[in-house]
Structures are given as C-alpha cells and as structure tokens.
Amino acid sequence: MKEQLQDKIMSRIIKDDDSGCWIWQGQISNSGYGKLQIKDEVYGTKTESAQVVSYMAFVESSTEGKLIHTSCKNRLCVNPEHLVPHEK
C-alpha cells in the first residue's frame, strides 16, 4: 500500500529545485492545500490532505493523533522532508 501511495504522490508533483518543495499538482481545497482520494478500510474511499498522505506514504503509516504541517510554510508542498508532525 505504501508503494501505491508513493506512486500516486510522485505522479502529481513538480519538484522545485530552489526550495526543495514538491509542489502538489492535483486537486486543491478551497483553503489552498492539496487533496486526494485514497482507499480506506473503514470508509471505502475518502478525501485526505495530500500532506497527510505523503507523510503516510514516505514517513509513517499512521497519522492518528497528529497534525501534519510543513516547515517551508508552502501549502502545496508534500515533500516528506518538509513535513512535521504535531500532536493534536
């Protein structure tokens, strides 16, 4: 599953060599954050933040009890090196 999520993320980004950001090119929410649909065992399919999905795909499978923010402050960045978990 992680590999599928990684492929999904990588197919929807442009890498910015200057900032190191991975700029999300998929759907964007009204608040300016990337979003995408993923399969969920409980709900079937659900819409999730692209930053959360990237964190799950490249760093840690579970984000339960965590909010994911970017150290670069770019709402469209999904680079796992820029993603920082914070306790809810």
PDB file of N, CA, C and O in Angstrom:
ATOM      1  N   MET A   1       0.827  -1.201   0.000  1.00  0.00           N
ATOM      2  CA  MET A   1       0.000   0.000   0.000  1.00  0.00           C
ATOM      3  C   MET A   1       0.868   1.261   0.000  1.00  0.00           C
ATOM      4  O   MET A   1       0.563   2.226  -0.700  1.00  0.00           O
ATOM      5  N   LYS A   2       1.963   1.250   0.795  1.00  0.00           N
ATOM      6  CA  LYS A   2       2.829   2.422   0.834  1.00  0.00           C
ATOM      7  C   LYS A   2       3.371   2.757  -0.552  1.00  0.00           C
ATOM      8  O   LYS A   2       3.432   3.923  -0.942  1.00  0.00           O
ATOM      9  N   GLU A   3       3.761   1.724  -1.286  1.00  0.00           N
ATOM     10  CA  GLU A   3       4.318   1.947  -2.615  1.00  0.00           C
ATOM     11  C   GLU A   3       3.280   2.562  -3.551  1.00  0.00           C
ATOM     12  O   GLU A   3       3.614   3.426  -4.363  1.00  0.00           O
ATOM     13  N   GLN A   4       2.030   2.126  -3.445  1.00  0.00           N
ATOM     14  CA  GLN A   4       0.960   2.691  -4.271  1.00  0.00           C
ATOM     15  C   GLN A   4       0.740   4.165  -3.934  1.00  0.00           C
ATOM     16  O   GLN A   4       0.553   4.991  -4.827  1.00  0.00           O
ATOM     17  N   LEU A   5       0.765   4.488  -2.641  1.00  0.00           N
ATOM     18  CA  LEU A   5       0.606   5.887  -2.234  1.00  0.00           C
ATOM     19  C   LEU A   5       1.780   6.729  -2.711  1.00  0.00           C
ATOM     20  O   LEU A   5       1.595   7.862  -3.154  1.00  0.00           O
ATOM     21  N   GLN A   6       2.984   6.183  -2.622  1.00  0.00           N
ATOM     22  CA  GLN A   6       4.163   6.902  -3.094  1.00  0.00           C
ATOM     23  C   GLN A   6       4.049   7.201  -4.587  1.00  0.00           C
ATOM     24  O   GLN A   6       4.336   8.314  -5.027  1.00  0.00           O
ATOM     25  N   ASP A   7       3.627   6.200  -5.363  1.00  0.00           N
ATOM     26  CA  ASP A   7       3.450   6.390  -6.808  1.00  0.00           C
ATOM     27  C   ASP A   7       2.399   7.451  -7.097  1.00  0.00           C
ATOM     28  O   ASP A   7       2.564   8.274  -7.997  1.00  0.00           O
ATOM     29  N   LYS A   8       1.317   7.424  -6.326  1.00  0.00           N
ATOM     30  CA  LYS A   8       0.230   8.389  -6.509  1.00  0.00           C
ATOM     31  C   LYS A   8       0.729   9.809  -6.241  1.00  0.00           C
ATOM     32  O   LYS A   8       0.420  10.731  -6.995  1.00  0.00           O
ATOM     33  N   ILE A   9       1.495   9.981  -5.171  1.00  0.00           N
ATOM     34  CA  ILE A   9       2.055  11.297  -4.836  1.00  0.00           C
ATOM     35  C   ILE A   9       3.029  11.748  -5.929  1.00  0.00           C
ATOM     36  O   ILE A   9       2.926  12.864  -6.439  1.00  0.00           O
ATOM     37  N   MET A  10       3.961  10.884  -6.279  1.00  0.00           N
ATOM     38  CA  MET A  10       5.016  11.254  -7.231  1.00  0.00           C
ATOM     39  C   MET A  10       4.467  11.588  -8.621  1.00  0.00           C
ATOM     40  O   MET A  10       5.086  12.353  -9.361  1.00  0.00           O
ATOM     41  N   SER A  11       3.318  11.026  -8.977  1.00  0.00           N
ATOM     42  CA  SER A  11       2.733  11.303 -10.284  1.00  0.00           C
ATOM     43  C   SER A  11       2.016  12.649 -10.331  1.00  0.00           C
ATOM     44  O   SER A  11       1.575  13.089 -11.392  1.00  0.00           O
ATOM     45  N   ARG A  12       1.904  13.302  -9.170  1.00  0.00           N
ATOM     46  CA  ARG A  12       1.148  14.561  -9.106  1.00  0.00           C
ATOM     47  C   ARG A  12       1.959  15.717  -8.533  1.00  0.00           C
ATOM     48  O   ARG A  12       1.391  16.645  -7.958  1.00  0.00           O
ATOM     49  N   ILE A  13       3.278  15.672  -8.682  1.00  0.00           N
ATOM     50  CA  ILE A  13       4.108  16.749  -8.144  1.00  0.00           C
ATOM     51  C   ILE A  13       5.061  17.298  -9.194  1.00  0.00           C
ATOM     52  O   ILE A  13       5.348  16.654 -10.202  1.00  0.00           O
ATOM     53  N   ILE A  14       5.540  18.497  -8.931  1.00  0.00           N
ATOM     54  CA  ILE A  14       6.668  19.095  -9.635  1.00  0.00           C
ATOM     55  C   ILE A  14       7.677  19.465  -8.552  1.00  0.00           C
ATOM     56  O   ILE A  14       7.327  20.121  -7.571  1.00  0.00           O
ATOM     57  N   LYS A  15       8.916  19.050  -8.728  1.00  0.00           N
ATOM     58  CA  LYS A  15       9.958  19.363  -7.742  1.00  0.00           C
ATOM     59  C   LYS A  15      10.545  20.740  -8.035  1.00  0.00           C
ATOM     60  O   LYS A  15      10.947  21.033  -9.162  1.00  0.00           O
ATOM     61  N   ASP A  16      10.587  21.573  -7.011  1.00  0.00           N
ATOM     62  CA  ASP A  16      11.197  22.894  -7.100  1.00  0.00           C
ATOM     63  C   ASP A  16      12.622  22.775  -6.568  1.00  0.00           C
ATOM     64  O   ASP A  16      12.831  22.622  -5.364  1.00  0.00           O
ATOM     65  N   ASP A  17      13.591  22.844  -7.460  1.00  0.00           N
ATOM     66  CA  ASP A  17      14.989  22.656  -7.068  1.00  0.00           C
ATOM     67  C   ASP A  17      15.486  23.741  -6.123  1.00  0.00           C
ATOM     68  O   ASP A  17      16.352  23.476  -5.290  1.00  0.00           O
ATOM     69  N   ASP A  18      14.960  24.946  -6.232  1.00  0.00           N
ATOM     70  CA  ASP A  18      15.418  26.042  -5.376  1.00  0.00           C
ATOM     71  C   ASP A  18      14.986  25.858  -3.920  1.00  0.00           C
ATOM     72  O   ASP A  18      15.790  26.032  -3.005  1.00  0.00           O
ATOM     73  N   SER A  19      13.726  25.510  -3.711  1.00  0.00           N
ATOM     74  CA  SER A  19      13.193  25.397  -2.345  1.00  0.00           C
ATOM     75  C   SER A  19      13.238  23.971  -1.805  1.00  0.00           C
ATOM     76  O   SER A  19      13.184  23.756  -0.594  1.00  0.00           O
ATOM     77  N   GLY A  20      13.337  23.006  -2.705  1.00  0.00           N
ATOM     78  CA  GLY A  20      13.255  21.604  -2.296  1.00  0.00           C
ATOM     79  C   GLY A  20      11.820  21.124  -2.146  1.00  0.00           C
ATOM     80  O   GLY A  20      11.584  19.958  -1.828  1.00  0.00           O
ATOM     81  N   CYS A  21      10.865  22.010  -2.373  1.00  0.00           N
ATOM     82  CA  CYS A  21       9.453  21.647  -2.239  1.00  0.00           C
ATOM     83  C   CYS A  21       9.030  20.719  -3.369  1.00  0.00           C
ATOM     84  O   CYS A  21       9.514  20.817  -4.496  1.00  0.00           O
ATOM     85  N   TRP A  22       8.108  19.813  -3.034  1.00  0.00           N
ATOM     86  CA  TRP A  22       7.410  19.004  -4.023  1.00  0.00           C
ATOM     87  C   TRP A  22       6.038  19.660  -4.160  1.00  0.00           C
ATOM     88  O   TRP A  22       5.192  19.507  -3.280  1.00  0.00           O
ATOM     89  N   ILE A  23       5.813  20.372  -5.230  1.00  0.00           N
ATOM     90  CA  ILE A  23       4.590  21.155  -5.398  1.00  0.00           C
ATOM     91  C   ILE A  23       3.463  20.271  -5.930  1.00  0.00           C
ATOM     92  O   ILE A  23       3.567  19.693  -7.012  1.00  0.00           O
ATOM     93  N   TRP A  24       2.399  20.180  -5.159  1.00  0.00           N
ATOM     94  CA  TRP A  24       1.238  19.369  -5.496  1.00  0.00           C
ATOM     95  C   TRP A  24       0.549  19.915  -6.727  1.00  0.00           C
ATOM     96  O   TRP A  24       0.281  21.114  -6.808  1.00  0.00           O
ATOM     97  N   GLN A  25       0.254  19.042  -7.696  1.00  0.00           N
ATOM     98  CA  GLN A  25      -0.390  19.421  -8.946  1.00  0.00           C
ATOM     99  C   GLN A  25      -1.779  18.813  -9.101  1.00  0.00           C
ATOM    100  O   GLN A  25      -2.412  18.978 -10.143  1.00  0.00           O
ATOM    101  N   GLY A  26      -2.257  18.117  -8.084  1.00  0.00           N
ATOM    102  CA  GLY A  26      -3.580  17.505  -8.134  1.00  0.00           C
ATOM    103  C   GLY A  26      -4.648  18.469  -7.646  1.00  0.00           C
ATOM    104  O   GLY A  26      -4.506  19.687  -7.753  1.00  0.00           O
ATOM    105  N   GLN A  27      -5.714  17.903  -7.109  1.00  0.00           N
ATOM    106  CA  GLN A  27      -6.819  18.719  -6.594  1.00  0.00           C
ATOM    107  C   GLN A  27      -6.328  19.616  -5.464  1.00  0.00           C
ATOM    108  O   GLN A  27      -5.418  19.262  -4.713  1.00  0.00           O
ATOM    109  N   ILE A  28      -6.959  20.795  -5.363  1.00  0.00           N
ATOM    110  CA  ILE A  28      -6.610  21.752  -4.312  1.00  0.00           C
ATOM    111  C   ILE A  28      -7.891  22.158  -3.597  1.00  0.00           C
ATOM    112  O   ILE A  28      -8.899  22.473  -4.230  1.00  0.00           O
ATOM    113  N   SER A  29      -7.837  22.147  -2.280  1.00  0.00           N
ATOM    114  CA  SER A  29      -9.007  22.510  -1.477  1.00  0.00           C
ATOM    115  C   SER A  29      -9.240  24.015  -1.539  1.00  0.00           C
ATOM    116  O   SER A  29      -8.389  24.762  -2.021  1.00  0.00           O
ATOM    117  N   ASN A  30     -10.398  24.457  -1.047  1.00  0.00           N
ATOM    118  CA  ASN A  30     -10.717  25.884  -1.005  1.00  0.00           C
ATOM    119  C   ASN A  30      -9.733  26.660  -0.131  1.00  0.00           C
ATOM    120  O   ASN A  30      -9.543  27.862  -0.320  1.00  0.00           O
ATOM    121  N   SER A  31      -9.108  25.968   0.827  1.00  0.00           N
ATOM    122  CA  SER A  31      -8.147  26.639   1.707  1.00  0.00           C
ATOM    123  C   SER A  31      -6.727  26.617   1.143  1.00  0.00           C
ATOM    124  O   SER A  31      -5.799  27.106   1.787  1.00  0.00           O
ATOM    125  N   GLY A  32      -6.548  26.051  -0.060  1.00  0.00           N
ATOM    126  CA  GLY A  32      -5.262  26.107  -0.740  1.00  0.00           C
ATOM    127  C   GLY A  32      -4.323  24.948  -0.493  1.00  0.00           C
ATOM    128  O   GLY A  32      -3.151  25.015  -0.864  1.00  0.00           O
ATOM    129  N   TYR A  33      -4.812  23.882   0.129  1.00  0.00           N
ATOM    130  CA  TYR A  33      -4.000  22.693   0.382  1.00  0.00           C
ATOM    131  C   TYR A  33      -4.339  21.609  -0.642  1.00  0.00           C
ATOM    132  O   TYR A  33      -5.467  21.525  -1.127  1.00  0.00           O
ATOM    133  N   GLY A  34      -3.341  20.784  -0.960  1.00  0.00           N
ATOM    134  CA  GLY A  34      -3.584  19.675  -1.860  1.00  0.00           C
ATOM    135  C   GLY A  34      -4.482  18.643  -1.208  1.00  0.00           C
ATOM    136  O   GLY A  34      -4.492  18.496   0.014  1.00  0.00           O
ATOM    137  N   LYS A  35      -5.233  17.935  -2.024  1.00  0.00           N
ATOM    138  CA  LYS A  35      -6.090  16.865  -1.509  1.00  0.00           C
ATOM    139  C   LYS A  35      -6.181  15.764  -2.549  1.00  0.00           C
ATOM    140  O   LYS A  35      -5.988  16.002  -3.741  1.00  0.00           O
ATOM    141  N   LEU A  36      -6.478  14.558  -2.090  1.00  0.00           N
ATOM    142  CA  LEU A  36      -6.678  13.447  -2.998  1.00  0.00           C
ATOM    143  C   LEU A  36      -7.521  12.381  -2.337  1.00  0.00           C
ATOM    144  O   LEU A  36      -7.700  12.375  -1.119  1.00  0.00           O
ATOM    145  N   GLN A  37      -8.032  11.486  -3.148  1.00  0.00           N
ATOM    146  CA  GLN A  37      -8.854  10.395  -2.644  1.00  0.00           C
ATOM    147  C   GLN A  37      -7.980   9.165  -2.453  1.00  0.00           C
ATOM    148  O   GLN A  37      -7.161   8.823  -3.306  1.00  0.00           O
ATOM    149  N   ILE A  38      -8.172   8.513  -1.320  1.00  0.00           N
ATOM    150  CA  ILE A  38      -7.450   7.276  -1.043  1.00  0.00           C
ATOM    151  C   ILE A  38      -8.432   6.212  -0.587  1.00  0.00           C
ATOM    152  O   ILE A  38      -9.527   6.520  -0.117  1.00  0.00           O
ATOM    153  N   LYS A  39      -8.027   4.956  -0.730  1.00  0.00           N
ATOM    154  CA  LYS A  39      -8.851   3.850  -0.248  1.00  0.00           C
ATOM    155  C   LYS A  39      -8.671   3.729   1.246  1.00  0.00           C
ATOM    156  O   LYS A  39      -7.564   3.849   1.771  1.00  0.00           O
ATOM    157  N   ASP A  40      -9.784   3.488   1.925  1.00  0.00           N
ATOM    158  CA  ASP A  40      -9.793   3.369   3.376  1.00  0.00           C
ATOM    159  C   ASP A  40     -10.543   2.103   3.751  1.00  0.00           C
ATOM    160  O   ASP A  40     -11.615   1.833   3.210  1.00  0.00           O
ATOM    161  N   GLU A  41      -9.995   1.332   4.662  1.00  0.00           N
ATOM    162  CA  GLU A  41     -10.625   0.060   5.058  1.00  0.00           C
ATOM    163  C   GLU A  41     -11.990   0.270   5.701  1.00  0.00           C
ATOM    164  O   GLU A  41     -12.880  -0.567   5.557  1.00  0.00           O
ATOM    165  N   VAL A  42     -12.155   1.370   6.399  1.00  0.00           N
ATOM    166  CA  VAL A  42     -13.410   1.633   7.105  1.00  0.00           C
ATOM    167  C   VAL A  42     -14.432   2.315   6.198  1.00  0.00           C
ATOM    168  O   VAL A  42     -15.589   1.899   6.143  1.00  0.00           O
ATOM    169  N   TYR A  43     -14.002   3.373   5.478  1.00  0.00           N
ATOM    170  CA  TYR A  43     -14.933   4.201   4.723  1.00  0.00           C
ATOM    171  C   TYR A  43     -14.982   3.875   3.231  1.00  0.00           C
ATOM    172  O   TYR A  43     -15.810   4.438   2.515  1.00  0.00           O
ATOM    173  N   GLY A  44     -14.137   2.999   2.754  1.00  0.00           N
ATOM    174  CA  GLY A  44     -14.075   2.705   1.323  1.00  0.00           C
ATOM    175  C   GLY A  44     -13.123   3.663   0.645  1.00  0.00           C
ATOM    176  O   GLY A  44     -11.955   3.336   0.432  1.00  0.00           O
ATOM    177  N   THR A  45     -13.607   4.839   0.306  1.00  0.00           N
ATOM    178  CA  THR A  45     -12.790   5.893  -0.286  1.00  0.00           C
ATOM    179  C   THR A  45     -13.025   7.166   0.495  1.00  0.00           C
ATOM    180  O   THR A  45     -14.157   7.478   0.865  1.00  0.00           O
ATOM    181  N   LYS A  46     -11.948   7.908   0.746  1.00  0.00           N
ATOM    182  CA  LYS A  46     -12.114   9.177   1.443  1.00  0.00           C
ATOM    183  C   LYS A  46     -11.143  10.205   0.891  1.00  0.00           C
ATOM    184  O   LYS A  46     -10.098   9.854   0.344  1.00  0.00           O
ATOM    185  N   THR A  47     -11.490  11.467   1.036  1.00  0.00           N
ATOM    186  CA  THR A  47     -10.622  12.562   0.627  1.00  0.00           C
ATOM    187  C   THR A  47      -9.721  12.913   1.809  1.00  0.00           C
ATOM    188  O   THR A  47     -10.180  13.063   2.941  1.00  0.00           O
ATOM    189  N   GLU A  48      -8.437  13.038   1.516  1.00  0.00           N
ATOM    190  CA  GLU A  48      -7.453  13.315   2.565  1.00  0.00           C
ATOM    191  C   GLU A  48      -6.489  14.391   2.073  1.00  0.00           C
ATOM    192  O   GLU A  48      -6.314  14.577   0.869  1.00  0.00           O
ATOM    193  N   SER A  49      -5.879  15.082   2.997  1.00  0.00           N
ATOM    194  CA  SER A  49      -4.861  16.078   2.683  1.00  0.00           C
ATOM    195  C   SER A  49      -3.680  15.407   1.985  1.00  0.00           C
ATOM    196  O   SER A  49      -3.235  14.338   2.403  1.00  0.00           O
ATOM    197  N   ALA A  50      -3.174  16.033   0.924  1.00  0.00           N
ATOM    198  CA  ALA A  50      -2.017  15.493   0.213  1.00  0.00           C
ATOM    199  C   ALA A  50      -0.796  15.440   1.130  1.00  0.00           C
ATOM    200  O   ALA A  50       0.038  14.545   0.991  1.00  0.00           O
ATOM    201  N   GLN A  51      -0.680  16.379   2.060  1.00  0.00           N
ATOM    202  CA  GLN A  51       0.434  16.372   3.012  1.00  0.00           C
ATOM    203  C   GLN A  51       0.337  15.162   3.941  1.00  0.00           C
ATOM    204  O   GLN A  51       1.345  14.516   4.226  1.00  0.00           O
ATOM    205  N   VAL A  52      -0.849  14.862   4.402  1.00  0.00           N
ATOM    206  CA  VAL A  52      -1.049  13.703   5.274  1.00  0.00           C
ATOM    207  C   VAL A  52      -0.735  12.415   4.516  1.00  0.00           C
ATOM    208  O   VAL A  52      -0.064  11.530   5.045  1.00  0.00           O
ATOM    209  N   VAL A  53      -1.212  12.311   3.294  1.00  0.00           N
ATOM    210  CA  VAL A  53      -0.972  11.101   2.502  1.00  0.00           C
ATOM    211  C   VAL A  53       0.521  10.941   2.213  1.00  0.00           C
ATOM    212  O   VAL A  53       1.044   9.828   2.269  1.00  0.00           O
ATOM    213  N   SER A  54       1.199  12.025   1.910  1.00  0.00           N
ATOM    214  CA  SER A  54       2.635  11.959   1.673  1.00  0.00           C
ATOM    215  C   SER A  54       3.374  11.508   2.933  1.00  0.00           C
ATOM    216  O   SER A  54       4.293  10.692   2.857  1.00  0.00           O
ATOM    217  N   TYR A  55       2.979  12.033   4.074  1.00  0.00           N
ATOM    218  CA  TYR A  55       3.592  11.622   5.340  1.00  0.00           C
ATOM    219  C   TYR A  55       3.365  10.128   5.571  1.00  0.00           C
ATOM    220  O   TYR A  55       4.284   9.410   5.965  1.00  0.00           O
ATOM    221  N   MET A  56       2.148   9.667   5.326  1.00  0.00           N
ATOM    222  CA  MET A  56       1.830   8.245   5.494  1.00  0.00           C
ATOM    223  C   MET A  56       2.618   7.377   4.515  1.00  0.00           C
ATOM    224  O   MET A  56       3.042   6.276   4.869  1.00  0.00           O
ATOM    225  N   ALA A  57       2.816   7.854   3.304  1.00  0.00           N
ATOM    226  CA  ALA A  57       3.482   7.069   2.269  1.00  0.00           C
ATOM    227  C   ALA A  57       4.994   6.993   2.454  1.00  0.00           C
ATOM    228  O   ALA A  57       5.603   5.963   2.166  1.00  0.00           O
ATOM    229  N   PHE A  58       5.599   8.072   2.931  1.00  0.00           N
ATOM    230  CA  PHE A  58       7.054   8.136   2.965  1.00  0.00           C
ATOM    231  C   PHE A  58       7.665   8.095   4.363  1.00  0.00           C
ATOM    232  O   PHE A  58       8.846   7.780   4.507  1.00  0.00           O
ATOM    233  N   VAL A  59       6.869   8.411   5.407  1.00  0.00           N
ATOM    234  CA  VAL A  59       7.446   8.516   6.749  1.00  0.00           C
ATOM    235  C   VAL A  59       6.869   7.471   7.691  1.00  0.00           C
ATOM    236  O   VAL A  59       7.577   6.565   8.131  1.00  0.00           O
ATOM    237  N   GLU A  60       5.600   7.596   7.996  1.00  0.00           N
ATOM    238  CA  GLU A  60       4.964   6.737   8.997  1.00  0.00           C
ATOM    239  C   GLU A  60       3.539   6.430   8.563  1.00  0.00           C
ATOM    240  O   GLU A  60       2.809   7.328   8.143  1.00  0.00           O
ATOM    241  N   SER A  61       3.143   5.173   8.661  1.00  0.00           N
ATOM    242  CA  SER A  61       1.841   4.734   8.152  1.00  0.00           C
ATOM    243  C   SER A  61       0.649   5.376   8.840  1.00  0.00           C
ATOM    244  O   SER A  61      -0.396   5.561   8.217  1.00  0.00           O
ATOM    245  N   SER A  62       0.787   5.714  10.103  1.00  0.00           N
ATOM    246  CA  SER A  62      -0.339   6.267  10.850  1.00  0.00           C
ATOM    247  C   SER A  62      -0.090   7.721  11.222  1.00  0.00           C
ATOM    248  O   SER A  62       0.999   8.092  11.661  1.00  0.00           O
ATOM    249  N   THR A  63      -1.118   8.530  11.036  1.00  0.00           N
ATOM    250  CA  THR A  63      -1.047   9.927  11.471  1.00  0.00           C
ATOM    251  C   THR A  63      -2.040  10.184  12.607  1.00  0.00           C
ATOM    252  O   THR A  63      -2.333  11.331  12.945  1.00  0.00           O
ATOM    253  N   GLU A  64      -2.545   9.108  13.182  1.00  0.00           N
ATOM    254  CA  GLU A  64      -3.541   9.237  14.243  1.00  0.00           C
ATOM    255  C   GLU A  64      -2.991  10.071  15.399  1.00  0.00           C
ATOM    256  O   GLU A  64      -1.897   9.813  15.901  1.00  0.00           O
ATOM    257  N   GLY A  65      -3.764  11.070  15.808  1.00  0.00           N
ATOM    258  CA  GLY A  65      -3.366  11.942  16.912  1.00  0.00           C
ATOM    259  C   GLY A  65      -2.367  13.016  16.515  1.00  0.00           C
ATOM    260  O   GLY A  65      -1.830  13.713  17.375  1.00  0.00           O
ATOM    261  N   LYS A  66      -2.110  13.157  15.204  1.00  0.00           N
ATOM    262  CA  LYS A  66      -1.120  14.127  14.735  1.00  0.00           C
ATOM    263  C   LYS A  66      -1.711  15.053  13.683  1.00  0.00           C
ATOM    264  O   LYS A  66      -2.564  14.659  12.887  1.00  0.00           O
ATOM    265  N   LEU A  67      -1.243  16.277  13.699  1.00  0.00           N
ATOM    266  CA  LEU A  67      -1.491  17.216  12.614  1.00  0.00           C
ATOM    267  C   LEU A  67      -0.189  17.330  11.838  1.00  0.00           C
ATOM    268  O   LEU A  67       0.882  17.365  12.443  1.00  0.00           O
ATOM    269  N   ILE A  68      -0.254  17.387  10.527  1.00  0.00           N
ATOM    270  CA  ILE A  68       0.939  17.470   9.703  1.00  0.00           C
ATOM    271  C   ILE A  68       1.050  18.878   9.133  1.00  0.00           C
ATOM    272  O   ILE A  68       0.129  19.367   8.479  1.00  0.00           O
ATOM    273  N   HIS A  69       2.174  19.519   9.385  1.00  0.00           N
ATOM    274  CA  HIS A  69       2.454  20.865   8.876  1.00  0.00           C
ATOM    275  C   HIS A  69       3.729  20.821   8.050  1.00  0.00           C
ATOM    276  O   HIS A  69       4.467  19.837   8.086  1.00  0.00           O
ATOM    277  N   THR A  70       3.985  21.889   7.307  1.00  0.00           N
ATOM    278  CA  THR A  70       5.229  21.958   6.543  1.00  0.00           C
ATOM    279  C   THR A  70       6.186  22.957   7.184  1.00  0.00           C
ATOM    280  O   THR A  70       5.773  24.021   7.646  1.00  0.00           O
ATOM    281  N   SER A  71       7.452  22.606   7.204  1.00  0.00           N
ATOM    282  CA  SER A  71       8.461  23.518   7.733  1.00  0.00           C
ATOM    283  C   SER A  71       8.698  24.683   6.768  1.00  0.00           C
ATOM    284  O   SER A  71       9.167  25.743   7.181  1.00  0.00           O
ATOM    285  N   CYS A  72       8.377  24.490   5.485  1.00  0.00           N
ATOM    286  CA  CYS A  72       8.595  25.520   4.465  1.00  0.00           C
ATOM    287  C   CYS A  72       7.433  26.510   4.364  1.00  0.00           C
ATOM    288  O   CYS A  72       7.555  27.546   3.710  1.00  0.00           O
ATOM    289  N   LYS A  73       6.320  26.197   5.004  1.00  0.00           N
ATOM    290  CA  LYS A  73       5.112  27.047   5.007  1.00  0.00           C
ATOM    291  C   LYS A  73       4.430  27.143   3.636  1.00  0.00           C
ATOM    292  O   LYS A  73       3.627  28.048   3.409  1.00  0.00           O
ATOM    293  N   ASN A  74       4.742  26.223   2.730  1.00  0.00           N
ATOM    294  CA  ASN A  74       4.104  26.183   1.421  1.00  0.00           C
ATOM    295  C   ASN A  74       2.935  25.206   1.494  1.00  0.00           C
ATOM    296  O   ASN A  74       3.136  24.010   1.707  1.00  0.00           O
ATOM    297  N   ARG A  75       1.731  25.702   1.321  1.00  0.00           N
ATOM    298  CA  ARG A  75       0.529  24.869   1.448  1.00  0.00           C
ATOM    299  C   ARG A  75       0.470  23.728   0.440  1.00  0.00           C
ATOM    300  O   ARG A  75      -0.198  22.724   0.689  1.00  0.00           O
ATOM    301  N   LEU A  76       1.150  23.860  -0.681  1.00  0.00           N
ATOM    302  CA  LEU A  76       1.109  22.828  -1.712  1.00  0.00           C
ATOM    303  C   LEU A  76       2.306  21.883  -1.652  1.00  0.00           C
ATOM    304  O   LEU A  76       2.409  20.978  -2.480  1.00  0.00           O
ATOM    305  N   CYS A  77       3.208  22.071  -0.698  1.00  0.00           N
ATOM    306  CA  CYS A  77       4.379  21.212  -0.591  1.00  0.00           C
ATOM    307  C   CYS A  77       4.006  19.884   0.077  1.00  0.00           C
ATOM    308  O   CYS A  77       3.341  19.854   1.113  1.00  0.00           O
ATOM    309  N   VAL A  78       4.455  18.781  -0.548  1.00  0.00           N
ATOM    310  CA  VAL A  78       4.227  17.450   0.015  1.00  0.00           C
ATOM    311  C   VAL A  78       5.544  16.681   0.180  1.00  0.00           C
ATOM    312  O   VAL A  78       5.538  15.459   0.321  1.00  0.00           O
ATOM    313  N   ASN A  79       6.672  17.403   0.161  1.00  0.00           N
ATOM    314  CA  ASN A  79       7.974  16.774   0.357  1.00  0.00           C
ATOM    315  C   ASN A  79       8.041  16.219   1.776  1.00  0.00           C
ATOM    316  O   ASN A  79       7.908  16.981   2.734  1.00  0.00           O
ATOM    317  N   PRO A  80       8.244  14.917   1.935  1.00  0.00           N
ATOM    318  CA  PRO A  80       8.262  14.338   3.288  1.00  0.00           C
ATOM    319  C   PRO A  80       9.353  14.928   4.178  1.00  0.00           C
ATOM    320  O   PRO A  80       9.227  14.901   5.402  1.00  0.00           O
ATOM    321  N   GLU A  81      10.415  15.456   3.589  1.00  0.00           N
ATOM    322  CA  GLU A  81      11.460  16.096   4.388  1.00  0.00           C
ATOM    323  C   GLU A  81      11.002  17.424   4.965  1.00  0.00           C
ATOM    324  O   GLU A  81      11.617  17.931   5.904  1.00  0.00           O
ATOM    325  N   HIS A  82       9.932  18.000   4.424  1.00  0.00           N
ATOM    326  CA  HIS A  82       9.384  19.267   4.904  1.00  0.00           C
ATOM    327  C   HIS A  82       8.185  19.072   5.823  1.00  0.00           C
ATOM    328  O   HIS A  82       7.684  20.039   6.397  1.00  0.00           O
ATOM    329  N   LEU A  83       7.716  17.829   5.971  1.00  0.00           N
ATOM    330  CA  LEU A  83       6.512  17.570   6.751  1.00  0.00           C
ATOM    331  C   LEU A  83       6.869  17.313   8.203  1.00  0.00           C
ATOM    332  O   LEU A  83       7.732  16.494   8.519  1.00  0.00           O
ATOM    333  N   VAL A  84       6.180  18.040   9.082  1.00  0.00           N
ATOM    334  CA  VAL A  84       6.470  17.996  10.503  1.00  0.00           C
ATOM    335  C   VAL A  84       5.191  17.617  11.264  1.00  0.00           C
ATOM    336  O   VAL A  84       4.180  18.311  11.154  1.00  0.00           O
ATOM    337  N   PRO A  85       5.229  16.531  12.027  1.00  0.00           N
ATOM    338  CA  PRO A  85       4.037  16.159  12.815  1.00  0.00           C
ATOM    339  C   PRO A  85       3.961  16.962  14.107  1.00  0.00           C
ATOM    340  O   PRO A  85       4.979  17.240  14.740  1.00  0.00           O
ATOM    341  N   HIS A  86       2.761  17.323  14.482  1.00  0.00           N
ATOM    342  CA  HIS A  86       2.476  17.985  15.761  1.00  0.00           C
ATOM    343  C   HIS A  86       1.339  17.238  16.435  1.00  0.00           C
ATOM    344  O   HIS A  86       0.419  16.773  15.762  1.00  0.00           O
ATOM    345  N   GLU A  87       1.390  17.122  17.730  1.00  0.00           N
ATOM    346  CA  GLU A  87       0.306  16.452  18.468  1.00  0.00           C
ATOM    347  C   GLU A  87      -0.955  17.285  18.386  1.00  0.00           C
ATOM    348  O   GLU A  87      -0.905  18.513  18.443  1.00  0.00           O
ATOM    349  N   LYS A  88      -2.089  16.612  18.251  1.00  0.00           N
ATOM    350  CA  LYS A  88      -3.397  17.310  18.207  1.00  0.00           C
ATOM    351  C   LYS A  88      -3.730  17.848  19.576  1.00  0.00           C
ATOM    352  O   LYS A  88      -4.780  18.465  19.758  1.00  0.00           O
TER     353      LYS A  88
END
